[in-house]
Amino acid sequence: MTQPVPDAPTAAVGTAPRALPGLDVARLDTWLRRTHPGLATDEPLRATLFAGGRSNLTYRVDGARIPLVLRRPPLGHVQETAHDMAREHRVIHALRATRVPVPATVALVDDADGSAGTGTPFFLMERVEGEAVRDPAQNAAYSPAELRSLSVELAELLAELHTLDPASVGLGDLGRPDGYLDRQLRRWGRQYDGSRSRDLPALDALQERLREHVPATARTGLVHGDYRLDNALVSREGGVHVAAVLDWEMATLGDVAVDLGMLGLYWDIRRIAPLGGVTASAVDPAAGYPEFAELADAYATRSGSPVPDLSWYRAFAAYKLAVILEGVHYRYRAGETVGEGFDTIGALVLPLADEGLARLDGAS
């Protein structure tokens, strides 16, 4: 996994107590020794919260016989399906038999009584060594040729995912492909309605136009839901490559072009919403990253079929991220969210709405 940033919350058994949000390491240590004695060592467990995520909480766990990662839902109330541990665990476990690289799963735990240290469902998986490339400063460690190759591989792995028969890996009932796009629009429309605190005519117009022009689905399959460069781990072992694709909490069955739209949005996000923070990205053509059109070509070659017109899908990706960020802005204004960078998130919503409208108008 990526390395925790300096000063990220860390806790260890038998040390002076330091709050580690969402995880009691001593209880986890006791649980691991009782239920997985083959993973226990004479060394006590240590855990560090990975920084950067605003969704499920992810912890690096050291001191076991193998390096581990623990995933649990965020603190506080969350929607019933938004952070489903069993779903994410199921997808990762199923994909281990495919060409899509994912970590090996260890255990899925319903820790309702808190005896394992979380008080929520969680799962453990083996830690994959590598880094999530999310900051332009990280590009200096790679040659332009390596960054181009890595980008093409990312697109090819998405094609591998989308051409996989879900039923062949036990995921044939993960979702309902029929009506997927309409349901997505209804879902994000409800999210937007629940976060309204100011007039956003451009976002309203984008929502209406998306609803009026829902495309016919060309291919259904497994949809990651948030496919982008920094949701992959990059390793140098044996040459620069994608060692694992992470964050499967939104995976379902549906129109696979939604993933291409999201990848395209994040590929160009520094141009669209350049304030950084939640829209930070390492993708920089000057460093060696190809244009998104080259990724689409690589995807088409690997999938064996042409990429459909992505105008609607790229507009939908911009709309979805705008709605997410408007929700964060709403909670920040209501005093329900604190932390660095939340005060600027509201300023990113209109550029995203404008991007979506431009895509619908045929922007290239």
MOURWO-V544566 format. One record per pair of residues at least 12 apart in sequence whose ideal C-beta (glycine too) atoms are under 10 Angstrom apart, sorted by the first residue. I is the first residue (numbers start at 0). GAP is how many residues later the second one is. D is the distance in whole Angstrom. If there is no record, write none. Layout:
BEGIN
I_GAP_D / I_GAP_D
END
This chain:
BEGIN
0_49_7 / 0_57_8 / 0_58_10 / 0_59_6 / 0_66_8 / 0_67_10 / 0_68_5 / 0_102_8 / 0_124_9 / 0_125_10 / 0_126_5 / 0_127_6 / 0_128_8 / 0_129_7 / 0_130_9 / 0_131_8 / 0_232_7 / 0_242_10 / 0_243_8 / 0_245_8 / 1_48_6 / 1_49_9 / 1_50_8 / 1_56_9 / 1_58_9 / 1_125_10 / 1_126_10 / 1_127_10 / 1_128_7 / 1_129_5 / 1_130_4 / 1_131_9 / 1_132_9 / 1_228_9 / 1_231_7 / 1_232_9 / 1_244_9 / 2_45_9 / 2_47_9 / 2_48_10 / 2_57_8 / 2_126_9 / 2_127_10 / 2_128_7 / 2_129_9 / 3_43_10 / 3_44_4 / 3_45_7 / 3_46_6 / 3_47_6 / 3_48_9 / 3_54_10 / 3_55_9 / 3_56_6 / 4_43_9 / 4_44_10 / 4_45_8 / 4_46_4 / 4_47_7 / 5_45_9 / 6_44_9 / 7_12_10 / 7_40_6 / 7_41_5 / 7_42_7 / 7_43_5 / 7_44_9 / 7_51_10 / 7_52_9 / 8_12_6 / 8_13_9 / 8_14_9 / 8_38_9 / 8_39_7 / 8_40_5 / 8_41_10 / 8_42_9 / 8_50_9 / 9_15_9 / 9_36_7 / 9_37_7 / 9_38_4 / 9_39_8 / 9_49_10 / 9_50_9 / 9_52_10 / 10_12_7 / 10_13_8 / 10_14_5 / 10_15_9 / 10_17_10 / 10_34_9 / 10_35_7 / 10_36_6 / 10_37_8 / 10_38_9 / 10_48_9 / 11_13_6 / 11_14_9 / 11_17_9 / 11_31_10 / 11_32_6 / 11_33_7 / 11_34_4 / 11_35_7 / 11_36_9 / 11_50_9 / 11_51_8 / 12_12_6 / 12_13_5 / 12_14_10 / 12_15_9 / 12_16_5 / 12_17_9 / 12_30_9 / 12_31_4 / 12_32_6 / 12_33_7 / 12_34_9 / 12_50_8 / 13_12_8 / 13_15_9 / 13_30_5 / 13_31_10 / 13_32_10 / 14_29_9 / 14_31_8 / 19_26_10 / 19_27_6 / 19_28_8 / 19_29_6 / 19_37_10 / 19_39_8 / 19_97_10 / 20_28_7 / 20_36_7 / 20_38_10 / 20_53_9 / 20_54_6 / 21_25_10 / 21_27_8 / 21_34_10 / 21_35_5 / 21_37_8 / 21_48_9 / 21_50_6 / 21_51_9 / 21_52_8 / 21_53_6 / 21_54_10 / 21_95_9 / 21_96_6 / 21_97_8 / 21_98_8 / 21_100_9 / 22_24_6 / 22_25_10 / 22_26_8 / 22_34_8 / 22_36_6 / 22_38_9 / 22_47_7 / 22_49_7 / 22_93_10 / 22_94_5 / 22_95_6 / 22_96_10 / 22_97_10 / 22_99_9 / 23_23_10 / 23_90_7 / 23_91_10 / 23_92_9 / 23_93_4 / 23_94_8 / 23_95_8 / 24_19_8 / 24_20_6 / 24_21_7 / 24_22_5 / 24_23_10 / 24_34_9 / 24_36_8 / 24_38_9 / 24_45_10 / 24_92_7 / 25_18_8 / 25_19_8 / 25_91_7 / 26_18_10 / 26_84_9 / 26_87_7 / 26_88_6 / 26_89_6 / 26_90_4 / 26_91_8 / 26_92_9 / 27_17_6 / 27_19_7 / 27_31_9 / 27_33_7 / 27_36_10 / 27_40_10 / 27_42_7 / 27_81_10 / 27_83_9 / 27_87_10 / 27_88_6 / 27_89_4 / 27_90_8 / 27_94_9 / 27_96_9 / 28_14_10 / 28_15_6 / 28_16_4 / 28_17_9 / 28_18_9 / 28_32_9 / 28_34_8 / 28_35_9 / 28_87_10 / 28_88_8 / 29_15_9 / 29_85_8 / 29_86_8 / 29_87_8 / 30_14_10 / 30_76_10 / 30_78_8 / 30_80_8 / 30_84_6 / 30_85_4 / 30_86_7 / 30_87_10 / 31_13_7 / 31_29_9 / 31_31_9 / 31_32_6 / 31_33_10 / 31_36_9 / 31_74_10 / 31_75_9 / 31_84_8 / 31_85_9 / 31_92_8 / 32_12_9 / 32_31_10 / 33_81_9 / 33_82_9 / 34_72_7 / 34_74_8 / 34_81_8 / 35_28_8 / 35_29_9 / 35_32_10 / 35_70_7 / 35_71_7 / 35_88_8 / 36_28_10 / 37_26_10 / 37_27_7 / 37_28_10 / 38_24_10 / 38_25_5 / 38_26_5 / 38_27_7 / 38_29_8 / 38_67_8 / 38_68_9 / 38_85_9 / 39_23_9 / 39_24_7 / 39_25_7 / 40_22_6 / 40_23_7 / 40_24_6 / 40_25_10 / 41_21_9 / 42_19_8 / 42_20_4 / 42_21_8 / 42_22_9 / 43_18_10 / 43_19_6 / 44_16_6 / 44_17_7 / 44_18_4 / 44_19_7 / 44_23_9 / 44_72_9 / 45_13_10 / 45_14_8 / 45_15_7 / 45_16_5 / 45_17_5 / 45_18_10 / 46_12_5 / 46_13_7 / 46_14_5 / 46_15_8 / 46_16_9 / 46_21_9 / 46_22_10 / 46_23_7 / 46_70_9 / 47_12_5 / 47_13_8 / 47_14_8 / 48_21_10 / 49_19_8 / 49_21_10 / 49_82_9 / 51_80_8 / 51_82_7 / 51_83_10 / 51_178_8 / 51_226_10 / 51_228_9 / 52_18_10 / 52_21_9 / 52_193_10 / 52_194_8 / 53_20_8 / 53_224_7 / 53_270_9 / 53_274_8 / 53_283_9 / 53_285_9 / 53_287_10 / 53_288_10 / 54_16_10 / 54_18_9 / 54_19_6 / 54_23_9 / 54_27_8 / 54_28_7 / 54_171_9 / 54_192_8 / 54_194_7 / 54_195_9 / 55_15_5 / 55_16_7 / 55_17_6 / 55_18_6 / 55_22_9 / 55_26_9 / 55_27_5 / 55_28_10 / 55_29_8 / 55_32_8 / 55_66_9 / 55_191_8 / 55_193_6 / 56_13_8 / 56_14_7 / 56_15_5 / 56_16_7 / 56_17_6 / 56_18_7 / 56_26_9 / 56_61_9 / 56_63_9 / 56_65_9 / 57_12_7 / 57_13_5 / 57_14_8 / 57_67_10 / 57_188_8 / 57_189_9 / 58_12_8 / 58_13_8 / 58_58_10 / 58_59_10 / 58_63_9 / 58_65_10 / 59_67_7 / 60_63_8 / 60_66_8 / 61_65_9 / 63_42_9 / 63_60_9 / 63_62_10 / 63_63_10 / 65_38_9 / 65_40_8 / 65_60_6 / 65_61_8 / 66_59_7 / 66_60_4 / 66_61_9 / 66_62_8 / 67_35_10 / 67_38_7 / 67_39_10 / 67_56_5 / 67_57_7 / 67_58_7 / 67_59_6 / 68_34_7 / 68_37_9 / 68_54_9 / 68_55_7 / 68_56_5 / 68_57_7 / 68_58_5 / 68_59_8 / 68_177_9 / 69_36_9 / 69_37_10 / 69_39_9 / 69_46_10 / 69_47_9 / 69_48_8 / 69_52_6 / 69_53_7 / 69_54_6 / 69_55_8 / 69_57_10 / 70_12_9 / 70_14_7 / 70_17_7 / 70_18_8 / 70_21_9 / 70_32_10 / 70_37_10 / 70_47_10 / 70_50_10 / 70_51_6 / 70_52_6 / 70_53_8 / 70_54_7 / 70_175_9 / 70_176_9 / 70_177_10 / 70_178_8 / 71_13_7 / 71_37_9 / 71_39_8 / 71_45_9 / 71_46_5 / 71_47_9 / 71_48_5 / 71_49_7 / 71_50_4 / 71_51_8 / 72_12_7 / 72_45_9 / 72_47_5 / 72_48_7 / 72_49_8 / 72_176_9 / 73_46_9 / 74_45_9 / 75_260_9 / 77_42_10 / 78_112_9 / 80_106_10 / 80_168_9 / 80_169_9 / 80_171_10 / 81_167_8 / 81_168_8 / 82_37_9 / 82_38_9 / 82_166_6 / 82_167_10 / 83_37_8 / 83_165_7 / 83_166_9 / 83_167_10 / 84_23_7 / 84_24_8 / 84_25_9 / 84_26_10 / 84_33_10 / 84_35_8 / 84_36_4 / 84_37_6 / 84_38_5 / 84_164_8 / 85_22_6 / 85_24_8 / 85_35_7 / 85_37_8 / 86_87_8 / 86_88_10 / 86_161_8 / 86_162_7 / 86_163_9 / 86_164_7 / 86_165_9 / 87_17_10 / 87_20_9 / 87_35_7 / 87_37_10 / 87_158_10 / 87_159_8 / 87_160_5 / 87_161_5 / 87_162_9 / 87_163_7 / 88_16_6 / 88_17_10 / 88_18_9 / 88_19_5 / 88_20_10 / 88_32_9 / 88_33_9 / 88_34_4 / 88_35_9 / 88_36_8 / 88_159_9 / 88_160_10 / 89_15_9 / 89_18_8 / 89_33_10 / 89_80_8 / 89_81_7 / 89_84_8 / 89_158_9 / 89_161_9 / 90_14_10 / 90_75_10 / 90_78_9 / 90_79_10 / 90_80_7 / 90_83_7 / 90_131_8 / 90_133_9 / 90_157_4 / 90_158_9 / 90_159_10 / 90_160_5 / 90_161_9 / 91_12_9 / 91_13_6 / 91_31_8 / 91_33_7 / 91_152_9 / 91_153_9 / 91_154_9 / 91_155_10 / 91_156_6 / 91_159_9 / 92_12_5 / 92_13_10 / 92_15_8 / 92_30_9 / 92_32_9 / 92_76_9 / 92_77_9 / 92_78_10 / 93_70_10 / 93_72_9 / 93_74_9 / 93_75_4 / 93_76_5 / 93_77_5 / 93_80_9 / 93_128_9 / 93_154_10 / 93_157_10 / 94_65_10 / 94_66_8 / 94_69_8 / 94_74_7 / 94_76_8 / 94_127_8 / 94_150_8 / 94_153_8 / 94_156_9 / 95_73_9 / 96_67_10 / 96_71_9 / 96_72_6 / 96_73_9 / 97_59_10 / 97_62_7 / 97_63_8 / 97_66_6 / 97_70_9 / 97_71_6 / 97_124_10 / 98_57_9 / 98_58_8 / 98_61_5 / 98_62_9 / 98_64_10 / 98_65_8 / 99_57_6 / 99_58_9 / 99_60_5 / 99_61_5 / 99_62_10 / 99_64_7 / 99_69_10 / 99_122_9 / 99_124_9 / 99_142_9 / 99_144_9 / 99_145_6 / 99_148_10 / 100_27_8 / 100_29_10 / 100_56_7 / 100_59_10 / 100_131_9 / 100_132_8 / 100_134_9 / 100_140_9 / 100_141_6 / 100_142_6 / 100_143_5 / 100_144_6 / 100_145_10 / 101_23_8 / 101_26_8 / 101_141_10 / 101_142_6 / 101_143_6 / 101_144_8 / 101_146_8 / 102_21_10 / 102_22_4 / 102_23_5 / 102_24_7 / 102_25_5 / 102_130_9 / 102_140_9 / 102_141_6 / 102_142_9 / 102_143_8 / 103_21_6 / 103_22_4 / 103_23_10 / 103_24_9 / 103_140_10 / 104_18_6 / 104_19_7 / 104_20_5 / 104_21_8 / 105_17_8 / 105_18_4 / 105_19_6 / 105_20_6 / 106_15_9 / 106_16_6 / 106_17_5 / 106_18_9 / 107_13_7 / 107_14_8 / 107_15_5 / 107_16_8 / 107_17_10 / 108_12_7 / 108_13_6 / 108_14_7 / 108_15_7 / 109_12_9 / 124_119_9 / 124_121_10 / 125_118_10 / 126_106_10 / 126_117_9 / 127_105_5 / 127_107_8 / 127_115_5 / 127_116_4 / 127_117_10 / 127_118_8 / 128_104_8 / 128_106_6 / 128_107_9 / 128_108_8 / 128_114_7 / 128_115_9 / 129_102_8 / 129_103_3 / 129_104_5 / 129_105_4 / 129_106_8 / 129_107_8 / 129_110_10 / 129_111_9 / 129_112_8 / 129_113_4 / 129_114_7 / 129_116_10 / 130_99_10 / 130_101_10 / 130_102_7 / 130_103_6 / 130_104_8 / 130_105_9 / 130_112_9 / 131_96_10 / 131_97_8 / 131_98_5 / 131_99_7 / 131_100_7 / 131_101_6 / 131_102_7 / 131_112_10 / 131_114_8 / 131_115_10 / 131_150_9 / 132_14_9 / 132_17_8 / 132_96_6 / 132_97_6 / 132_99_8 / 132_100_9 / 132_101_5 / 132_148_9 / 132_149_5 / 132_150_9 / 133_94_9 / 133_95_7 / 133_96_4 / 133_97_9 / 133_146_6 / 133_147_7 / 133_148_6 / 133_149_10 / 134_95_9 / 134_141_9 / 134_145_7 / 134_146_9 / 134_147_6 / 135_134_8 / 135_140_10 / 135_144_8 / 135_145_8 / 135_146_5 / 135_147_8 / 135_148_6 / 135_150_9 / 135_151_7 / 136_145_8 / 137_92_10 / 137_96_9 / 137_144_6 / 137_149_10 / 138_143_6 / 138_144_9 / 138_145_6 / 138_147_9 / 138_148_4 / 138_149_7 / 138_150_8 / 139_147_8 / 140_93_10 / 140_95_9 / 140_99_9 / 141_92_8 / 141_94_9 / 141_98_6 / 141_140_10 / 141_145_8 / 141_146_7 / 141_147_10 / 142_97_9 / 142_144_10 / 142_145_7 / 143_141_10 / 143_142_9 / 143_143_7 / 143_144_3 / 143_145_8 / 143_146_10 / 144_95_9 / 144_143_7 / 145_88_9 / 145_90_9 / 145_93_8 / 145_94_4 / 145_95_9 / 145_142_7 / 146_82_10 / 146_87_10 / 146_93_8 / 146_135_9 / 146_136_9 / 146_137_9 / 146_138_10 / 146_140_6 / 146_141_4 / 146_142_5 / 146_143_9 / 147_137_10 / 147_139_10 / 147_140_5 / 147_141_7 / 147_142_5 / 147_146_8 / 148_90_9 / 148_91_7 / 148_92_8 / 148_139_9 / 148_141_10 / 149_79_8 / 149_82_9 / 149_84_6 / 149_90_6 / 149_91_7 / 149_92_7 / 149_138_9 / 149_139_9 / 150_78_8 / 150_116_8 / 150_132_8 / 150_137_8 / 150_138_5 / 150_139_5 / 150_140_10 / 150_141_9 / 150_143_8 / 150_144_6 / 150_147_8 / 151_138_7 / 151_142_7 / 151_143_7 / 151_145_9 / 151_146_5 / 151_147_9 / 151_149_10 / 151_150_9 / 152_79_9 / 152_81_10 / 152_87_9 / 152_88_6 / 152_89_5 / 152_142_10 / 152_145_8 / 152_149_10 / 153_73_8 / 153_74_9 / 153_75_6 / 153_77_10 / 153_78_6 / 153_80_9 / 153_88_6 / 153_91_9 / 153_109_8 / 153_113_10 / 153_141_7 / 153_144_9 / 153_145_9 / 154_72_10 / 154_105_9 / 154_108_7 / 154_112_10 / 154_135_9 / 154_137_9 / 154_139_8 / 154_140_4 / 154_141_7 / 154_142_8 / 154_143_4 / 154_144_4 / 154_145_9 / 154_146_9 / 154_147_7 / 154_148_10 / 155_86_9 / 155_139_9 / 155_142_6 / 155_143_7 / 155_145_8 / 155_146_4 / 155_147_9 / 156_67_10 / 156_70_9 / 156_75_8 / 156_84_10 / 156_85_6 / 156_88_7 / 156_142_9 / 156_145_9 / 157_66_7 / 157_69_6 / 157_87_9 / 157_98_8 / 157_101_6 / 157_102_7 / 157_105_7 / 157_137_9 / 157_140_9 / 157_141_6 / 157_144_8 / 157_145_9 / 158_97_9 / 158_100_10 / 158_101_10 / 158_139_8 / 158_140_5 / 158_141_8 / 158_142_8 / 158_143_4 / 158_144_4 / 158_145_8 / 158_146_9 / 158_148_10 / 159_62_10 / 159_85_10 / 159_139_10 / 159_142_7 / 159_143_8 / 160_60_7 / 160_61_5 / 160_62_8 / 160_63_7 / 160_66_8 / 160_84_8 / 160_90_9 / 160_95_8 / 160_98_8 / 160_142_10 / 161_57_7 / 161_58_9 / 161_59_5 / 161_60_7 / 161_61_8 / 161_62_9 / 161_65_10 / 161_94_4 / 161_95_9 / 161_97_7 / 161_98_9 / 161_137_8 / 161_140_9 / 161_141_6 / 161_143_10 / 162_56_9 / 162_58_7 / 162_59_9 / 162_93_9 / 162_139_8 / 162_140_5 / 162_141_7 / 162_142_9 / 163_57_7 / 163_58_6 / 164_56_8 / 164_57_9 / 165_54_9 / 165_55_7 / 165_56_5 / 165_86_10 / 165_87_6 / 168_53_9 / 170_50_10 / 170_51_6 / 170_80_8 / 170_81_9 / 170_82_8 / 171_81_8 / 172_80_8 / 173_48_7 / 173_49_9 / 173_77_7 / 173_78_6 / 173_79_5 / 173_80_10 / 174_45_9 / 174_47_9 / 174_48_8 / 174_76_8 / 174_77_4 / 174_78_4 / 174_79_6 / 175_44_10 / 175_76_8 / 175_77_7 / 175_78_8 / 176_40_8 / 176_42_10 / 176_43_4 / 176_44_8 / 176_46_9 / 176_75_9 / 176_76_5 / 176_77_5 / 176_78_7 / 176_79_10 / 177_39_9 / 177_42_8 / 177_75_10 / 177_76_9 / 178_35_10 / 178_38_10 / 178_75_9 / 179_37_7 / 179_40_7 / 179_43_8 / 179_72_8 / 179_73_7 / 179_74_3 / 179_75_5 / 179_76_10 / 179_78_8 / 180_29_9 / 180_30_10 / 180_33_5 / 180_34_7 / 180_35_9 / 180_36_7 / 180_73_8 / 180_74_6 / 180_76_9 / 180_77_8 / 180_131_9 / 180_132_9 / 180_135_8 / 181_29_9 / 181_32_6 / 182_69_10 / 182_71_8 / 183_26_10 / 183_30_9 / 183_39_10 / 183_41_10 / 183_68_10 / 183_70_8 / 183_71_9 / 183_74_7 / 183_132_7 / 183_135_10 / 183_136_8 / 184_22_8 / 184_25_6 / 184_26_6 / 184_29_7 / 184_131_8 / 184_134_9 / 184_135_10 / 185_25_9 / 186_133_9 / 186_136_10 / 187_19_8 / 187_22_9 / 187_128_9 / 187_131_7 / 187_132_6 / 187_133_10 / 187_134_9 / 187_135_5 / 187_136_8 / 187_139_10 / 188_18_6 / 188_21_9 / 188_22_8 / 188_130_10 / 188_134_8 / 189_133_10 / 190_129_9 / 190_132_5 / 190_133_7 / 190_135_8 / 190_136_6 / 191_12_9 / 191_15_7 / 191_127_9 / 191_128_10 / 191_130_8 / 191_131_5 / 191_132_10 / 191_134_7 / 191_135_8 / 191_138_10 / 192_14_10 / 192_130_10 / 193_129_10 / 193_132_10 / 193_133_7 / 193_136_8 / 194_128_7 / 194_129_9 / 194_130_9 / 194_131_5 / 194_132_4 / 194_133_9 / 194_134_8 / 194_135_4 / 194_136_8 / 194_138_10 / 194_139_10 / 194_154_10 / 195_130_8 / 195_131_10 / 195_134_8 / 196_129_8 / 196_132_8 / 196_133_5 / 196_134_10 / 196_136_6 / 196_137_8 / 196_149_9 / 197_128_9 / 197_131_9 / 197_132_9 / 197_135_9 / 197_148_8 / 197_151_9 / 199_122_8 / 199_123_10 / 199_126_7 / 199_146_10 / 199_149_7 / 199_150_7 / 199_153_7 / 200_149_9 / 200_152_9 / 201_120_9 / 201_147_9 / 201_148_6 / 201_149_9 / 201_150_9 / 201_151_4 / 201_152_6 / 201_153_10 / 201_154_8 / 201_155_6 / 202_115_10 / 202_116_7 / 202_119_6 / 202_120_8 / 202_123_7 / 202_146_7 / 202_147_7 / 202_149_8 / 202_150_4 / 202_151_9 / 202_153_8 / 202_154_9 / 203_149_9 / 204_148_8 / 204_151_9 / 204_152_6 / 204_155_9 / 205_109_7 / 205_110_9 / 205_112_7 / 205_113_5 / 205_116_8 / 205_117_10 / 205_146_9 / 205_147_5 / 205_148_9 / 205_149_9 / 205_150_4 / 205_151_5 / 205_152_10 / 205_153_9 / 205_154_7 / 206_109_10 / 206_112_6 / 206_115_9 / 206_116_8 / 206_146_9 / 206_149_9 / 208_103_9 / 208_106_8 / 208_110_9 / 208_147_8 / 208_148_7 / 208_151_5 / 208_152_9 / 209_102_7 / 209_105_6 / 209_106_6 / 209_108_10 / 209_109_6 / 209_110_10 / 209_146_8 / 209_147_10 / 209_150_8 / 211_148_10 / 212_98_9 / 212_99_6 / 212_102_9 / 212_147_7 / 213_41_10 / 213_98_7 / 213_102_9 / 214_40_8 / 214_42_8 / 214_93_7 / 214_94_7 / 214_95_10 / 214_96_9 / 214_97_5 / 214_98_8 / 214_101_10 / 215_39_9 / 215_92_9 / 216_37_8 / 216_38_4 / 216_39_9 / 216_40_8 / 216_41_10 / 216_91_9 / 217_37_8 / 217_38_8 / 217_39_7 / 217_87_8 / 217_88_9 / 217_89_9 / 217_90_5 / 217_91_9 / 218_36_7 / 218_37_5 / 218_38_7 / 218_84_8 / 218_86_7 / 218_88_10 / 218_89_8 / 219_33_6 / 219_34_6 / 219_35_6 / 219_36_7 / 219_37_10 / 220_32_7 / 220_33_8 / 220_34_9 / 220_35_5 / 220_38_9 / 220_82_10 / 221_26_10 / 221_29_7 / 221_30_8 / 221_31_6 / 221_32_9 / 221_34_7 / 221_37_9 / 222_27_8 / 222_28_7 / 222_29_5 / 222_30_7 / 222_31_5 / 222_32_7 / 222_33_6 / 222_34_9 / 222_35_6 / 222_36_6 / 222_39_9 / 223_21_7 / 223_22_10 / 223_23_8 / 223_24_7 / 223_25_10 / 223_26_7 / 223_27_6 / 223_28_9 / 223_32_9 / 223_34_9 / 223_35_5 / 223_38_8 / 223_39_9 / 224_22_8 / 224_23_8 / 224_24_8 / 224_25_3 / 224_26_6 / 224_27_7 / 224_29_9 / 224_33_8 / 224_34_7 / 224_37_8 / 224_95_10 / 225_20_10 / 225_21_6 / 225_22_9 / 225_23_8 / 225_24_6 / 225_25_9 / 225_33_9 / 225_36_7 / 225_37_10 / 225_40_9 / 225_94_10 / 225_95_10 / 226_18_8 / 226_20_9 / 226_21_10 / 226_23_10 / 226_24_10 / 226_29_10 / 226_31_9 / 226_32_5 / 226_33_8 / 226_34_10 / 226_35_6 / 226_36_5 / 226_39_8 / 227_19_9 / 227_31_9 / 227_34_7 / 227_35_6 / 227_36_10 / 227_37_8 / 227_38_4 / 227_39_8 / 227_41_9 / 227_53_8 / 227_55_9 / 228_13_9 / 228_34_8 / 228_37_7 / 228_38_8 / 228_52_7 / 228_53_7 / 228_54_6 / 228_60_9 / 229_16_9 / 229_17_9 / 229_36_8 / 229_50_8 / 229_51_7 / 229_52_7 / 229_53_9 / 230_13_10 / 230_14_7 / 230_15_5 / 230_16_5 / 230_17_9 / 230_31_10 / 230_32_10 / 230_35_9 / 231_12_7 / 231_13_5 / 231_14_7 / 231_15_9 / 232_12_8 / 232_13_7 / 254_53_9 / 254_58_8 / 254_61_10 / 255_43_10 / 255_47_9 / 255_52_10 / 255_57_10 / 256_50_8 / 256_51_6 / 256_52_9 / 256_53_6 / 256_55_8 / 256_56_5 / 256_57_10 / 256_59_9 / 257_52_10 / 257_54_10 / 257_55_6 / 257_58_7 / 257_59_8 / 257_62_9 / 258_40_10 / 258_54_9 / 258_58_9 / 259_32_9 / 259_35_9 / 259_36_7 / 259_39_7 / 259_40_10 / 259_47_7 / 259_48_8 / 259_50_6 / 259_53_6 / 259_54_8 / 259_57_9 / 260_49_6 / 260_50_9 / 260_51_8 / 260_52_3 / 260_53_5 / 260_54_8 / 260_55_6 / 260_56_4 / 260_57_9 / 260_58_10 / 260_59_9 / 260_98_9 / 261_51_8 / 261_52_9 / 261_54_9 / 261_55_5 / 261_56_10 / 261_58_8 / 261_59_8 / 262_29_8 / 262_32_7 / 262_33_9 / 262_36_9 / 262_47_10 / 262_50_10 / 262_51_9 / 262_54_8 / 263_28_5 / 263_29_9 / 263_31_8 / 263_32_8 / 263_46_6 / 263_49_8 / 263_50_5 / 263_53_7 / 263_54_10 / 263_95_9 / 264_14_10 / 264_27_9 / 264_48_9 / 264_49_6 / 264_50_9 / 264_51_9 / 264_52_4 / 264_53_6 / 264_54_10 / 264_55_9 / 264_56_7 / 264_87_8 / 264_90_8 / 264_91_9 / 264_94_9 / 265_13_8 / 265_15_6 / 265_17_7 / 265_26_10 / 265_51_8 / 265_55_9 / 266_14_8 / 266_16_5 / 266_18_10 / 266_22_8 / 266_23_9 / 266_24_8 / 266_25_4 / 266_26_10 / 266_28_7 / 266_29_10 / 266_47_10 / 267_13_9 / 267_15_8 / 267_23_9 / 267_24_6 / 267_46_9 / 267_50_10 / 267_87_8 / 268_12_5 / 268_14_8 / 268_48_10 / 268_49_10 / 268_52_8 / 268_79_9 / 268_82_10 / 268_83_9 / 268_86_9 / 269_12_9 / 269_13_7 / 269_14_7 / 269_15_10 / 270_12_10 / 270_80_10 / 270_84_9 / 271_46_7 / 271_49_9 / 271_76_9 / 271_79_6 / 271_80_6 / 271_82_8 / 271_83_5 / 271_84_10 / 271_86_9 / 272_45_9 / 272_48_8 / 272_49_9 / 272_52_9 / 272_72_10 / 272_74_8 / 272_75_4 / 272_76_9 / 272_77_9 / 272_78_5 / 272_79_6 / 272_81_10 / 272_82_8 / 273_74_9 / 273_77_8 / 274_66_9 / 274_69_6 / 274_70_9 / 274_72_6 / 274_73_6 / 274_76_9 / 275_65_8 / 275_68_8 / 275_72_10 / 276_48_10 / 276_63_9 / 276_64_4 / 276_65_9 / 276_66_10 / 276_67_6 / 276_68_7 / 276_70_10 / 276_71_8 / 277_43_9 / 277_46_9 / 277_47_7 / 277_50_8 / 277_63_7 / 277_64_9 / 277_66_9 / 277_67_6 / 277_70_7 / 278_42_8 / 278_46_8 / 278_65_10 / 278_66_9 / 278_69_6 / 278_72_9 / 278_73_9 / 279_61_10 / 291_18_9 / 291_22_9 / 292_14_10 / 292_71_9 / 294_12_10 / 295_14_7 / 308_53_10 / 309_49_8 / 310_45_10 / 310_47_10 / 310_48_5 / 310_49_6 / 310_50_8 / 310_51_7 / 310_52_8 / 310_53_9 / 311_44_10 / 311_47_8 / 311_48_7 / 312_46_9 / 313_41_8 / 313_42_8 / 313_44_9 / 313_45_5 / 313_46_9 / 313_49_9 / 314_38_10 / 314_40_8 / 314_41_4 / 314_42_7 / 314_43_8 / 314_44_4 / 314_45_5 / 314_46_9 / 314_48_9 / 315_40_7 / 315_43_9 / 315_44_10 / 316_35_9 / 316_38_9 / 316_39_8 / 316_42_9 / 317_33_9 / 317_34_5 / 317_35_7 / 317_36_8 / 317_37_5 / 317_38_4 / 317_39_9 / 317_40_9 / 317_41_7 / 317_42_10 / 318_33_7 / 318_34_7 / 318_36_9 / 318_37_5 / 318_38_9 / 318_40_10 / 318_41_10 / 319_32_9 / 319_36_9 / 320_27_8 / 320_28_9 / 320_31_6 / 320_32_10 / 320_34_9 / 320_35_9 / 321_26_8 / 321_27_5 / 321_28_8 / 321_29_9 / 321_30_4 / 321_31_5 / 321_32_10 / 321_33_9 / 321_34_7 / 322_26_8 / 322_29_9 / 322_30_10 / 323_21_9 / 323_25_9 / 323_28_10 / 324_20_5 / 324_21_7 / 324_22_9 / 324_23_5 / 324_24_5 / 324_27_7 / 325_19_9 / 325_20_7 / 325_22_9 / 325_23_5 / 325_24_10 / 325_26_9 / 325_27_9 / 326_18_10 / 326_22_10 / 327_13_10 / 327_14_7 / 327_17_5 / 327_18_8 / 327_20_9 / 327_21_10 / 328_13_8 / 328_14_9 / 328_15_9 / 328_16_5 / 328_17_4 / 328_18_9 / 328_19_9 / 328_20_7 / 329_15_10 / 329_16_9 / 330_14_10 / 331_12_10 / 331_13_7 / 331_14_7 / 332_13_8
END
